[in-house]
């Protein structure tokens, strides 16, 4: 039984973390724009508020899931991206070190350029877009603040969304519903991972002895998919015709995306920690909660 704070608790991953970690721990979730009780409002740009919050609650673990994670938004506003993704993470990490709080940074597969997958935890980072650069900076800052802190890299996430556009995976469903002949990227290889599997994995990791939690970990599903492949599964789950869906052989977004950032979960594997689920089954379940 630990006392755990989760930032970004109103987000897709944050909600799953609060739900799963609460089953065996005391969890306090923080948010900002969407925070409503029991989620506490905490401005991660306000250092005085952060120190007061940590002194009041004195958690044993802080999982930092808050981030600007939309690559196209990151490209357009470097300053805001650095403030949240790097400066806030660095300040939290240093304050946690002072108070002997285990700090867990949620990072991304986008710290890699996607040219030499699969990546192990020790591979050198080489991000191709500003989002990836900001997270690579954050990783370095957090582990420089304290080598005993934890960095967890995750790939593209999906799960129980509040609205379809909330995740890059379910946004595909929105496109498929709107246009039976929609076109989808069939170039970049992704490993869609359910947020609940991330939460279950972290729950197991946080139960390990403290010295086993240090450094970098990869959490990822191992089903290889492009957005087009996801669109086909999504259409099937919605009982829609898949014939009209168009596969785009070339990348199309404004922010450069890496080709294949497969994360090898070497360290968790040796600990016997593994939570995976089948994409087709899981996405059908997610979509069934959204009538169309």
Backbone as JSON, one array per atom type, in Angstrom:
{
  "sequence": "XXXXXXXXXXXXXXXXXXXXXXXXXXXXXXXXXXXXXXXXXXXXXXXXXXXXXXXXXXXXXXXXXXXXXXXXXXXXXXXXXXXXXXXXXXXXXXXXXXXXXXXXXXXXXXXXXXXXXXXXXXXXXXXXXXXXXXXXXXXXXXXXXXXXXXXXXXXXXXXXXXXXXXXXXXXXXXXXXXXXXXXXXXXXXXXXXXXXXXXXXXXXXXXXXXXXXXXXXXXXXXXXXXXXXXXXXXXXXXXXXXXXXXXXXXXXXXXXXXXXXXXXXXXXXXXXXXXXXXXXXXXXXXXXXXXX",
  "N": [[0.85, -1.21, 0.0], [0.87, 1.96, -1.12], [1.33, 5.54, -1.15], [0.39, 7.36, -3.82], [0.9, 9.86, -6.25], [-0.65, 11.0, -9.2], [-0.02, 12.85, -12.0], [-1.73, 14.65, -14.61], [-4.1, 13.32, -14.47], [-6.59, 13.51, -15.57], [-6.4, 12.8, -18.14], [-6.25, 10.35, -20.85], [-4.38, 8.2, -20.3], [-3.8, 8.87, -17.65], [-6.27, 8.58, -16.3], [-6.63, 5.8, -16.42], [-4.41, 4.99, -14.95], [-5.02, 6.02, -12.39], [-7.34, 4.55, -11.84], [-6.45, 1.81, -11.89], [-4.16, 1.76, -10.16], [-5.33, 2.59, -7.79], [-6.54, 0.39, -6.78], [-4.84, -1.03, -5.15], [-3.46, 0.85, -3.76], [-3.15, 4.14, -2.19], [-4.34, 6.74, -4.02], [-3.77, 9.94, -5.4], [-5.04, 12.02, -7.74], [-4.01, 14.54, -10.03], [-4.96, 17.38, -11.97], [-5.51, 19.9, -14.51], [-6.92, 21.87, -16.46], [-9.27, 20.28, -16.79], [-9.82, 19.44, -14.25], [-11.79, 18.15, -11.67], [-13.33, 17.47, -8.53], [-12.92, 14.02, -7.51], [-10.37, 14.73, -8.41], [-7.53, 16.69, -7.93], [-6.81, 20.14, -8.45], [-3.9, 21.25, -9.99], [-1.42, 23.43, -10.92], [1.08, 22.87, -13.07], [3.01, 24.62, -13.82], [3.45, 26.25, -11.78], [5.62, 26.67, -9.4], [5.63, 27.12, -6.62], [3.12, 26.2, -5.89], [3.44, 23.53, -6.5], [5.47, 22.65, -4.66], [4.14, 23.12, -2.25], [1.99, 21.38, -2.53], [3.31, 18.87, -2.59], [4.43, 18.86, -0.03], [2.16, 18.88, 1.55], [0.81, 16.47, 0.85], [2.75, 14.46, 0.83], [3.6, 12.09, -0.82], [4.7, 8.7, -1.66], [5.33, 7.96, -4.14], [5.46, 9.54, -7.34], [3.77, 9.73, -10.28], [4.32, 10.99, -13.33], [2.28, 11.88, -15.65], [1.28, 13.9, -17.12], [1.45, 15.83, -20.08], [2.26, 17.61, -23.13], [1.23, 16.02, -25.84], [0.59, 15.89, -28.5], [2.06, 15.68, -31.53], [1.81, 17.56, -33.68], [0.89, 19.88, -32.46], [3.0, 20.38, -30.75], [5.06, 21.0, -32.58], [4.23, 23.48, -33.42], [4.25, 25.15, -31.21], [6.84, 25.63, -29.59], [7.75, 26.74, -27.18], [5.71, 26.49, -25.19], [5.54, 23.75, -25.19], [8.09, 22.94, -24.27], [7.96, 24.07, -21.72], [5.97, 22.56, -20.38], [6.61, 19.82, -20.99], [9.34, 19.58, -20.42], [10.5, 21.54, -18.5], [8.63, 21.49, -16.33], [8.67, 18.75, -15.71], [11.35, 18.44, -14.96], [11.52, 20.12, -12.7], [9.66, 18.88, -10.96], [10.94, 16.39, -10.7], [13.32, 17.09, -9.35], [12.32, 18.14, -6.96], [11.07, 15.88, -5.96], [13.25, 14.24, -5.51], [14.5, 15.56, -3.36], [12.65, 15.0, -1.4], [12.67, 12.31, -1.17], [10.91, 10.93, -2.85], [9.74, 8.55, -5.09], [10.09, 9.13, -8.46], [8.31, 8.94, -11.45], [8.62, 9.21, -14.81], [6.54, 9.51, -17.59], [7.35, 8.64, -20.75], [8.07, 8.43, -24.29], [7.87, 6.41, -27.34], [8.67, 7.96, -29.37], [11.12, 9.13, -28.89], [12.96, 7.95, -30.4], [14.36, 7.54, -33.75], [13.24, 5.74, -35.43], [14.54, 4.22, -37.31], [16.03, 1.95, -36.73], [14.72, -0.32, -35.45], [14.05, -3.28, -33.38], [14.02, -1.22, -30.38], [16.09, -1.15, -27.51], [16.16, -0.49, -23.95], [18.53, 0.85, -23.49], [19.37, 2.02, -25.85], [20.6, 4.7, -27.9], [18.98, 7.87, -28.01], [17.26, 9.59, -30.67], [15.4, 11.7, -31.72], [12.92, 12.62, -34.23], [11.03, 14.59, -34.36], [9.67, 17.58, -32.76], [8.17, 17.01, -30.49], [9.19, 14.48, -29.74], [11.82, 15.31, -29.25], [11.46, 17.02, -27.06], [10.65, 15.19, -25.11], [12.87, 13.52, -24.97], [14.73, 15.31, -23.91], [13.49, 15.71, -21.44], [13.71, 13.16, -20.27], [16.51, 12.98, -19.89], [16.89, 15.14, -18.14], [15.39, 14.34, -15.91], [16.67, 11.95, -15.07], [19.13, 12.99, -14.59], [18.62, 14.65, -12.46], [18.1, 12.75, -10.57], [19.43, 9.62, -10.49], [18.09, 7.43, -9.52], [15.49, 7.74, -10.19], [12.64, 6.96, -12.35], [12.09, 6.2, -15.77], [9.61, 5.73, -18.12], [8.96, 4.46, -21.18], [6.43, 4.63, -23.62], [4.33, 3.45, -26.33], [2.0, 4.36, -29.0], [-1.15, 5.08, -27.62], [-4.3, 3.66, -26.52], [-7.68, 3.27, -25.32], [-10.3, 3.45, -22.83], [-11.9, 5.95, -24.01], [-13.08, 9.35, -23.53], [-14.12, 10.8, -25.57], [-14.06, 10.24, -29.09], [-11.92, 11.53, -30.43], [-9.95, 11.63, -28.58], [-7.76, 9.89, -28.47], [-5.02, 8.95, -30.63], [-5.55, 6.6, -31.83], [-8.33, 6.03, -31.59], [-9.3, 8.2, -32.92], [-9.13, 7.49, -35.5], [-11.36, 5.91, -35.76], [-13.35, 7.82, -35.76], [-12.85, 9.0, -38.22], [-13.31, 6.84, -39.94], [-16.03, 6.33, -39.49], [-17.16, 8.69, -40.41], [-16.4, 8.77, -43.08], [-16.55, 6.34, -45.39], [-14.69, 5.84, -47.27], [-12.27, 6.71, -46.37], [-8.78, 7.72, -46.12], [-5.78, 6.24, -44.91], [-2.68, 6.26, -43.12], [-0.33, 3.96, -44.21], [2.22, 3.49, -43.77], [3.95, 4.18, -41.5], [4.95, 2.14, -38.78], [3.26, 1.0, -35.99], [2.66, 0.26, -32.49], [0.0, -0.26, -31.04], [-1.1, 0.27, -27.75], [-2.87, -0.67, -24.89], [-4.11, 1.54, -22.42], [-4.72, 0.54, -19.92], [-3.15, -1.73, -19.72], [-0.65, -0.55, -19.5], [-0.96, 0.67, -17.03], [-1.39, -1.58, -15.35], [1.07, -2.81, -15.64], [2.81, -0.87, -14.58], [1.87, -0.87, -11.98], [2.72, -3.4, -11.12], [5.48, -3.01, -11.4], [6.0, -0.98, -9.52], [5.64, -2.39, -7.25], [7.9, -3.79, -6.93], [11.2, -4.21, -5.37], [12.73, -1.12, -4.4], [15.27, -0.54, -5.59], [15.11, -1.9, -7.95], [13.56, -0.43, -9.57], [14.77, 1.66, -10.8], [15.89, 3.9, -13.44], [15.44, 3.32, -17.01], [12.53, 2.05, -18.63], [10.73, 0.01, -20.96], [7.43, -0.16, -22.06], [5.26, -1.95, -23.95], [2.89, -3.11, -26.36], [3.02, -5.96, -28.56], [1.98, -6.2, -31.08], [2.24, -5.57, -34.38], [1.24, -2.81, -36.29], [-0.15, -0.66, -38.85], [-1.63, 2.62, -39.25], [-3.59, 2.27, -41.15], [-4.06, -0.5, -41.0], [-5.12, -0.54, -38.44], [-7.42, 0.93, -38.95], [-8.86, -0.84, -40.56], [-9.41, -2.94, -38.73], [-10.94, -1.48, -36.93], [-13.12, -0.69, -38.52], [-14.21, -3.22, -39.01], [-14.93, -3.89, -36.39], [-16.96, -2.09, -36.04], [-18.78, -3.06, -37.7], [-18.66, -2.17, -40.36], [-18.15, -1.71, -43.9], [-15.01, -2.65, -45.2], [-13.9, -2.33, -47.62], [-13.71, 0.15, -48.99], [-11.75, 1.62, -47.72], [-8.72, 3.45, -47.86], [-5.3, 2.81, -48.36], [-2.48, 4.64, -47.52], [0.66, 4.89, -48.88], [2.66, 6.64, -48.18], [4.04, 8.85, -45.66], [1.99, 11.4, -44.08], [1.53, 13.53, -42.26], [2.01, 16.84, -40.68], [4.05, 17.19, -38.69], [7.08, 15.45, -38.63], [7.05, 11.92, -38.59], [8.4, 9.05, -36.97], [9.52, 5.97, -38.59], [9.49, 3.19, -37.58], [9.24, 2.49, -34.3], [9.57, 0.31, -32.55], [9.42, -0.85, -29.28], [11.43, -2.69, -27.22], [10.67, -4.66, -24.5], [12.76, -5.38, -22.63], [13.74, -5.25, -19.88], [11.44, -5.47, -18.22], [10.58, -7.89, -19.06], [12.5, -9.67, -18.06], [11.8, -9.49, -15.44], [9.48, -10.77, -15.41], [7.14, -9.38, -15.81], [4.26, -8.76, -17.51], [1.74, -7.52, -19.48], [-0.51, -7.85, -21.87], [-2.91, -7.32, -24.52], [-5.21, -8.43, -27.04], [-5.5, -6.51, -29.97], [-7.73, -6.25, -31.8], [-9.91, -7.34, -30.36], [-9.86, -5.71, -28.06], [-10.16, -3.08, -29.07], [-12.68, -3.23, -30.17], [-14.2, -3.46, -27.9], [-13.71, -0.98, -26.66], [-14.88, 0.72, -28.58], [-17.5, -0.08, -28.47], [-18.58, 1.28, -26.42], [-19.18, 3.69, -27.41], [-21.82, 4.87, -29.0], [-22.8, 5.02, -32.42]],
  "CA": [[0.0, 0.0, 0.0], [1.68, 3.17, -1.2], [0.63, 6.78, -1.48], [0.87, 7.7, -5.17], [0.28, 10.99, -6.95], [-0.63, 10.88, -10.66], [-0.35, 14.09, -12.7], [-2.4, 14.34, -15.88], [-5.06, 12.27, -14.11], [-7.83, 13.64, -16.34], [-6.11, 12.32, -19.49], [-6.55, 8.95, -21.17], [-3.52, 7.33, -19.5], [-3.95, 9.25, -16.24], [-7.49, 7.97, -15.73], [-6.37, 4.36, -16.25], [-3.45, 4.86, -13.84], [-5.75, 6.24, -11.14], [-8.26, 3.42, -11.65], [-5.75, 0.56, -11.58], [-3.29, 1.9, -8.99], [-6.17, 2.77, -6.59], [-7.01, -0.9, -6.27], [-3.97, -1.52, -4.07], [-2.71, 1.98, -3.19], [-3.9, 5.39, -2.05], [-3.94, 7.53, -5.18], [-4.28, 11.3, -5.55], [-4.86, 12.46, -9.11], [-4.05, 15.98, -10.25], [-5.21, 17.81, -13.34], [-5.55, 21.35, -14.53], [-8.14, 22.41, -17.1], [-10.46, 19.43, -16.62], [-9.85, 18.89, -12.89], [-12.97, 18.31, -10.81], [-13.18, 16.47, -7.45], [-11.81, 13.98, -6.55], [-9.08, 15.15, -8.98], [-7.1, 17.99, -7.4], [-6.25, 21.03, -9.47], [-2.51, 21.63, -9.73], [-0.78, 24.06, -12.07], [2.46, 22.34, -13.1], [3.95, 25.72, -14.1], [3.52, 27.04, -10.55], [6.53, 25.92, -8.54], [5.19, 27.25, -5.23], [1.97, 25.31, -5.72], [3.96, 22.15, -6.53], [6.14, 22.31, -3.4], [3.1, 23.08, -1.21], [1.23, 20.15, -2.76], [4.13, 17.72, -2.16], [4.58, 18.91, 1.42], [0.86, 18.54, 2.14], [0.4, 15.08, 0.62], [3.89, 13.57, 1.1], [3.45, 10.77, -1.45], [5.93, 7.9, -1.8], [5.59, 7.85, -5.59], [4.75, 10.49, -8.19], [3.79, 9.31, -11.68], [4.1, 12.22, -14.1], [1.68, 11.51, -16.95], [0.86, 15.12, -17.82], [2.38, 16.24, -21.14], [1.67, 17.94, -24.43], [1.67, 14.83, -26.57], [0.21, 15.9, -29.92], [3.23, 16.17, -32.25], [1.57, 18.74, -34.51], [0.8, 21.04, -31.56], [4.38, 20.62, -30.27], [5.82, 21.67, -33.66], [3.77, 24.86, -33.58], [4.5, 25.96, -30.02], [8.0, 25.05, -28.9], [7.92, 27.28, -25.83], [4.74, 25.86, -24.3], [5.89, 22.33, -25.13], [9.24, 22.82, -23.38], [7.55, 24.41, -20.36], [5.26, 21.44, -19.75], [7.26, 18.53, -21.17], [10.69, 19.52, -19.86], [10.72, 22.3, -17.26], [7.78, 20.98, -15.24], [9.18, 17.42, -15.34], [12.63, 18.62, -14.27], [11.26, 20.67, -11.36], [9.04, 17.81, -10.17], [11.95, 15.37, -10.41], [14.27, 17.57, -8.33], [11.58, 18.24, -5.69], [10.84, 14.51, -5.49], [14.52, 13.74, -4.98], [14.66, 16.19, -2.02], [11.71, 14.42, -0.43], [12.76, 10.84, -1.29], [9.73, 10.42, -3.54], [10.07, 7.89, -6.35], [9.49, 9.89, -9.55], [8.17, 8.14, -12.68], [8.29, 10.02, -15.98], [5.99, 8.79, -18.73], [7.96, 9.15, -21.97], [7.46, 7.98, -25.54], [8.71, 5.74, -28.34], [9.11, 8.99, -30.31], [12.5, 9.59, -28.64], [13.79, 7.25, -31.39], [14.1, 8.0, -35.12], [12.46, 4.72, -36.13], [15.32, 3.62, -38.39], [16.7, 0.69, -36.37], [13.92, -1.06, -34.45], [13.46, -2.8, -32.13], [14.91, -0.46, -29.5], [16.19, -1.56, -26.11], [16.14, 0.63, -23.01], [19.82, 1.58, -23.48], [19.72, 2.59, -27.15], [20.71, 6.16, -27.96], [17.78, 8.52, -28.57], [17.5, 10.46, -31.84], [14.04, 12.04, -32.14], [12.79, 13.3, -35.52], [10.12, 15.74, -34.27], [9.89, 18.37, -31.55], [7.59, 16.27, -29.37], [10.21, 13.5, -29.34], [12.98, 16.04, -28.69], [11.11, 17.52, -25.72], [10.63, 14.06, -24.18], [14.27, 13.07, -24.78], [15.28, 16.29, -22.96], [12.89, 15.45, -20.13], [14.33, 11.94, -19.74], [17.86, 13.33, -19.43], [16.75, 16.04, -16.99], [14.87, 13.57, -14.77], [17.69, 11.02, -14.57], [20.23, 13.81, -14.08], [18.15, 15.1, -11.15], [18.25, 11.6, -9.67], [19.56, 8.37, -11.25], [17.16, 6.42, -8.99], [14.16, 7.96, -10.74], [12.2, 5.99, -13.36], [11.56, 6.7, -17.04], [8.85, 4.67, -18.77], [8.59, 4.82, -22.56], [5.25, 3.93, -24.11], [4.01, 3.77, -27.73], [0.69, 4.99, -29.2], [-2.05, 4.51, -26.61], [-5.75, 3.72, -26.68], [-8.37, 2.77, -24.13], [-11.66, 3.96, -22.67], [-11.87, 7.38, -24.28], [-14.29, 10.12, -23.23], [-14.61, 11.17, -26.91], [-13.21, 9.49, -30.02], [-10.69, 12.24, -30.83], [-9.02, 11.71, -27.43], [-6.51, 9.16, -28.74], [-4.67, 8.86, -32.06], [-6.1, 5.34, -32.34], [-9.78, 6.12, -31.75], [-9.6, 9.26, -33.9], [-9.29, 6.75, -36.76], [-12.76, 5.47, -35.78], [-14.12, 8.99, -36.15], [-12.66, 9.17, -39.67], [-13.95, 5.7, -40.62], [-17.48, 6.51, -39.38], [-17.53, 9.85, -41.22], [-16.14, 8.57, -44.51], [-16.24, 4.92, -45.63], [-13.55, 5.78, -48.21], [-11.19, 7.52, -45.8], [-7.42, 7.25, -46.4], [-5.02, 6.1, -43.66], [-1.25, 6.0, -43.26], [0.02, 2.54, -44.2], [3.69, 3.53, -43.83], [4.56, 4.07, -40.16], [4.58, 0.96, -38.01], [2.96, 1.37, -34.61], [2.31, -0.85, -31.6], [-1.02, 0.31, -30.15], [-1.05, -0.35, -26.43], [-4.01, -0.26, -24.07], [-3.65, 2.27, -21.22], [-4.87, -0.3, -18.73], [-1.97, -2.6, -19.66], [0.43, 0.29, -18.98], [-1.23, 0.85, -15.6], [-1.15, -2.86, -14.67], [2.52, -3.02, -15.66], [3.4, 0.06, -13.6], [1.48, -1.35, -10.66], [3.65, -4.5, -10.81], [6.84, -2.47, -11.27], [6.09, -0.23, -8.26], [5.63, -3.35, -6.14], [9.25, -4.36, -6.86], [12.1, -3.46, -4.48], [13.04, 0.21, -4.93], [16.46, -0.51, -6.46], [14.79, -2.52, -9.24], [12.68, 0.48, -10.31], [15.54, 2.79, -11.32], [16.29, 3.94, -14.84], [14.49, 3.35, -18.12], [11.76, 0.84, -18.95], [9.85, 0.06, -22.12], [6.17, -0.91, -21.96], [4.65, -1.91, -25.28], [2.29, -4.31, -26.92], [3.92, -6.44, -29.62], [1.25, -6.38, -32.35], [2.67, -4.57, -35.36], [0.12, -2.3, -37.07], [-0.12, 0.7, -39.37], [-2.94, 3.23, -39.01], [-4.53, 1.64, -42.08], [-4.42, -1.8, -40.42], [-6.03, -0.24, -37.33], [-8.7, 1.37, -39.54], [-9.55, -2.05, -41.01], [-9.94, -3.61, -37.52], [-11.97, -0.6, -36.37], [-14.29, -0.82, -39.4], [-14.79, -4.55, -38.73], [-15.57, -3.83, -35.08], [-18.18, -1.29, -36.17], [-19.58, -3.73, -38.74], [-18.67, -1.34, -41.57], [-17.42, -2.28, -45.02], [-13.61, -2.23, -45.19], [-13.44, -2.27, -49.02], [-13.44, 1.5, -49.48], [-10.64, 2.25, -47.0], [-7.56, 3.65, -48.73], [-3.98, 2.75, -47.71], [-1.51, 5.64, -48.02], [2.0, 4.32, -48.71], [3.6, 7.69, -47.77], [3.62, 9.61, -44.47], [1.23, 12.56, -44.51], [1.3, 14.6, -41.29], [2.91, 17.99, -40.71], [5.24, 16.86, -37.9], [7.69, 14.2, -39.1], [6.84, 10.77, -37.71], [9.38, 7.98, -37.21], [8.98, 4.82, -39.32], [9.16, 2.07, -36.69], [9.9, 2.67, -33.0], [9.24, -0.83, -31.69], [10.11, -0.84, -27.99], [11.62, -4.03, -26.65], [10.55, -4.52, -23.04], [13.77, -6.3, -22.09], [13.87, -5.25, -18.42], [10.22, -6.01, -17.62], [10.54, -9.3, -19.45], [13.32, -10.43, -17.11], [11.09, -9.48, -14.15], [8.24, -11.54, -15.58], [5.97, -8.49, -15.82], [3.76, -8.72, -18.89], [0.29, -7.35, -19.64], [-0.83, -7.54, -23.26], [-4.23, -7.78, -24.95], [-5.39, -8.45, -28.49], [-6.01, -5.21, -30.42], [-9.07, -6.33, -32.4], [-10.87, -7.55, -29.27], [-9.87, -4.56, -27.14], [-10.69, -1.88, -29.72], [-14.13, -3.46, -30.31], [-14.77, -3.17, -26.58], [-13.64, 0.48, -26.5], [-15.84, 1.36, -29.49], [-18.87, -0.44, -28.11], [-19.07, 2.26, -25.44], [-19.55, 4.9, -28.14], [-22.8, 4.58, -30.04], [-22.57, 5.88, -33.58]],
  "C": [[0.87, 1.24, 0.0], [0.79, 4.37, -1.44], [1.22, 7.29, -2.79], [0.13, 8.91, -5.71], [0.41, 10.74, -8.45], [-0.95, 12.25, -11.25], [-1.0, 13.72, -14.04], [-3.49, 13.32, -15.68], [-6.38, 12.38, -14.87], [-7.64, 13.1, -17.76], [-6.4, 10.83, -19.64], [-5.71, 7.99, -20.32], [-3.7, 7.6, -18.01], [-5.15, 8.6, -15.58], [-7.29, 6.48, -15.47], [-5.42, 4.12, -15.09], [-4.17, 5.01, -12.5], [-6.63, 5.04, -10.83], [-7.53, 2.15, -11.19], [-4.91, 0.68, -10.3], [-4.1, 2.04, -7.69], [-6.6, 1.45, -5.98], [-6.12, -1.42, -5.14], [-3.13, -0.41, -3.44], [-3.66, 3.14, -2.92], [-3.43, 6.3, -3.16], [-4.59, 8.92, -5.16], [-3.98, 11.72, -6.98], [-4.87, 13.97, -9.19], [-4.3, 16.27, -11.73], [-5.21, 19.31, -13.35], [-6.86, 21.84, -15.14], [-9.38, 21.6, -16.78], [-10.62, 18.91, -15.19], [-11.14, 19.21, -12.16], [-12.87, 17.21, -9.75], [-13.63, 15.09, -7.92], [-10.45, 14.38, -7.12], [-8.74, 16.54, -8.45], [-6.51, 18.85, -8.51], [-4.84, 21.44, -9.05], [-1.9, 22.18, -11.01], [0.69, 23.67, -12.08], [3.48, 23.41, -13.49], [4.17, 26.57, -12.85], [4.35, 26.29, -9.5], [6.15, 25.98, -7.06], [4.05, 26.29, -4.94], [2.44, 23.85, -5.67], [4.59, 21.77, -5.18], [5.11, 22.22, -2.26], [2.31, 21.77, -1.3], [2.02, 18.93, -2.25], [4.28, 17.68, -0.65], [3.29, 18.52, 2.14], [0.6, 17.04, 2.05], [1.49, 14.05, 0.93], [3.72, 12.17, 0.5], [4.78, 10.0, -1.44], [6.34, 7.82, -3.26], [4.83, 8.97, -6.3], [4.89, 10.02, -9.64], [3.38, 10.53, -12.52], [3.62, 11.88, -15.51], [1.22, 12.74, -17.74], [1.9, 15.49, -18.87], [1.59, 16.8, -22.3], [2.15, 16.84, -25.35], [1.24, 14.81, -28.02], [1.35, 16.5, -30.73], [2.99, 17.44, -33.05], [1.45, 20.01, -33.67], [2.2, 21.4, -31.06], [5.2, 21.38, -31.31], [5.5, 23.16, -33.69], [4.03, 25.75, -32.38], [5.6, 25.35, -29.18], [8.07, 25.48, -27.44], [6.98, 26.6, -24.83], [5.07, 24.38, -24.12], [7.06, 22.1, -24.17], [8.84, 23.07, -21.93], [6.88, 23.23, -19.67], [6.08, 20.15, -19.81], [8.64, 18.44, -20.52], [10.81, 20.24, -18.52], [9.9, 21.78, -16.09], [8.3, 19.62, -14.76], [10.47, 17.54, -14.53], [12.42, 19.14, -12.85], [10.65, 19.61, -10.45], [10.08, 16.77, -9.75], [12.9, 15.82, -9.3], [13.59, 17.7, -6.97], [11.32, 16.85, -5.1], [12.12, 13.92, -4.89], [14.74, 14.25, -3.55], [13.82, 15.48, -0.97], [11.71, 12.89, -0.47], [11.49, 10.24, -1.87], [10.19, 9.78, -4.85], [9.34, 8.61, -7.48], [9.48, 9.03, -10.81], [7.75, 9.07, -13.82], [7.7, 9.13, -17.07], [6.58, 9.43, -19.99], [7.38, 8.4, -23.17], [8.43, 7.23, -26.45], [9.26, 6.75, -29.34], [10.47, 9.61, -29.96], [13.46, 8.92, -29.63], [13.42, 7.7, -32.81], [13.39, 6.95, -35.97], [13.21, 4.02, -37.26], [15.91, 2.27, -38.02], [16.0, -0.05, -35.23], [14.31, -2.53, -34.46], [14.51, -2.12, -31.24], [14.92, -1.04, -28.1], [16.24, -0.3, -25.25], [17.41, 1.48, -23.08], [20.18, 2.23, -24.8], [19.71, 4.11, -27.11], [19.45, 6.75, -28.59], [18.18, 9.42, -29.74], [16.15, 10.86, -32.44], [13.99, 12.82, -33.45], [11.79, 14.46, -35.48], [10.27, 16.4, -32.9], [9.29, 17.71, -30.32], [8.62, 15.26, -28.83], [11.41, 14.16, -28.7], [12.68, 16.5, -27.27], [11.12, 16.37, -24.7], [12.03, 13.49, -23.93], [14.98, 14.0, -23.8], [14.79, 15.99, -21.55], [13.51, 14.22, -19.48], [15.69, 12.25, -19.13], [17.79, 14.16, -18.15], [16.33, 15.27, -15.74], [15.94, 12.65, -14.19], [18.93, 11.76, -14.09], [19.88, 14.32, -12.68], [18.33, 13.98, -10.13], [18.29, 10.3, -10.48], [18.61, 7.27, -10.76], [15.73, 6.63, -9.49], [13.89, 6.97, -11.88], [11.68, 6.69, -14.61], [10.86, 5.53, -17.72], [8.45, 5.14, -20.17], [7.42, 3.97, -23.03], [4.99, 4.32, -25.57], [2.65, 4.46, -27.85], [-0.35, 4.28, -28.32], [-3.51, 4.6, -27.02], [-6.37, 3.15, -25.43], [-9.74, 3.39, -24.04], [-11.67, 5.48, -22.79], [-13.17, 8.06, -23.87], [-14.94, 10.6, -24.53], [-13.6, 10.58, -27.89], [-11.9, 10.19, -30.39], [-9.65, 12.27, -29.72], [-7.74, 10.93, -27.67], [-6.29, 9.05, -30.25], [-5.23, 7.58, -32.68], [-7.6, 5.48, -32.58], [-10.19, 7.25, -32.7], [-9.79, 8.62, -35.28], [-10.76, 6.31, -36.89], [-13.66, 6.61, -36.24], [-14.06, 9.18, -37.67], [-13.39, 8.07, -40.45], [-15.48, 5.85, -40.61], [-17.95, 7.6, -40.34], [-17.43, 9.56, -42.71], [-15.68, 7.13, -44.75], [-15.07, 4.75, -46.59], [-12.36, 6.6, -47.69], [-9.82, 6.87, -46.06], [-6.61, 7.27, -45.11], [-3.57, 5.71, -43.95], [-0.96, 4.49, -43.18], [1.54, 2.41, -44.25], [4.3, 3.3, -42.44], [4.03, 2.85, -39.42], [4.4, 1.34, -36.55], [2.6, 0.11, -33.82], [1.28, -0.36, -30.61], [-1.12, -0.47, -28.85], [-2.16, 0.22, -25.55], [-3.51, 0.4, -22.78], [-3.76, 1.43, -19.96], [-3.69, -1.27, -18.59], [-0.74, -1.84, -19.13], [0.27, 0.41, -17.47], [-0.96, -0.43, -14.81], [0.34, -3.15, -14.57], [3.2, -2.14, -14.62], [3.09, -0.38, -12.18], [2.42, -2.48, -10.2], [5.07, -3.97, -10.57], [7.01, -1.75, -9.93], [6.04, -1.14, -7.04], [7.01, -4.01, -5.97], [10.08, -3.59, -5.82], [12.54, -2.17, -5.18], [14.22, 0.21, -5.91], [16.21, -1.16, -7.83], [13.95, -1.59, -10.13], [13.44, 1.62, -10.99], [15.75, 2.72, -12.83], [15.13, 3.79, -15.8], [13.83, 2.0, -18.38], [10.94, 1.07, -20.21], [8.59, -0.76, -21.83], [5.5, -0.82, -23.32], [3.97, -3.22, -25.62], [3.2, -4.76, -28.07], [3.2, -6.75, -30.93], [1.59, -5.23, -33.29], [1.48, -4.12, -36.2], [0.42, -0.93, -37.67], [-1.49, 1.32, -39.04], [-4.0, 2.63, -39.94], [-4.99, 0.29, -41.52], [-5.38, -1.61, -39.24], [-7.41, 0.14, -37.87], [-9.53, 0.16, -39.99], [-10.18, -2.78, -39.81], [-11.09, -2.81, -36.91], [-13.25, -0.71, -37.19], [-14.99, -2.15, -39.15], [-15.55, -4.52, -37.41], [-16.89, -3.06, -35.13], [-19.13, -1.87, -37.22], [-19.74, -2.86, -39.98], [-17.84, -2.03, -42.65], [-15.99, -1.76, -45.02], [-13.09, -1.98, -46.62], [-13.0, -0.88, -49.46], [-12.24, 2.18, -48.83], [-9.39, 2.3, -47.88], [-6.27, 3.61, -47.91], [-3.04, 3.76, -48.34], [-0.09, 5.12, -47.8], [3.03, 5.35, -48.21], [3.11, 8.4, -46.51], [2.97, 10.93, -44.87], [1.11, 13.71, -43.51], [2.31, 15.73, -41.38], [4.19, 17.73, -39.9], [5.78, 15.53, -38.42], [7.4, 13.08, -38.1], [7.92, 9.73, -38.01], [8.73, 6.77, -37.87], [8.57, 3.68, -38.39], [9.96, 2.19, -35.4], [9.61, 1.52, -32.05], [10.1, -0.8, -30.42], [10.21, -2.27, -27.48], [11.58, -3.93, -25.13], [11.47, -5.51, -22.31], [13.75, -6.4, -20.57], [12.63, -5.85, -17.74], [10.11, -7.5, -17.88], [11.32, -10.15, -18.45], [12.67, -10.47, -15.73], [9.8, -10.31, -14.22], [6.98, -10.69, -15.54], [5.48, -8.34, -17.26], [2.25, -8.6, -18.9], [0.02, -6.94, -21.08], [-2.26, -7.95, -23.54], [-4.32, -7.66, -26.47], [-6.07, -7.16, -28.96], [-7.45, -5.29, -30.92], [-10.15, -6.46, -31.33], [-11.01, -6.3, -28.42], [-10.48, -3.32, -27.79], [-12.21, -2.02, -29.92], [-14.83, -3.1, -29.0], [-14.81, -1.66, -26.32], [-14.73, 1.16, -27.33], [-17.29, 1.06, -29.12], [-19.46, 0.53, -27.09], [-19.46, 3.58, -26.12], [-20.54, 4.55, -29.23], [-22.54, 5.5, -31.22], [-23.86, 6.19, -34.32]]
}
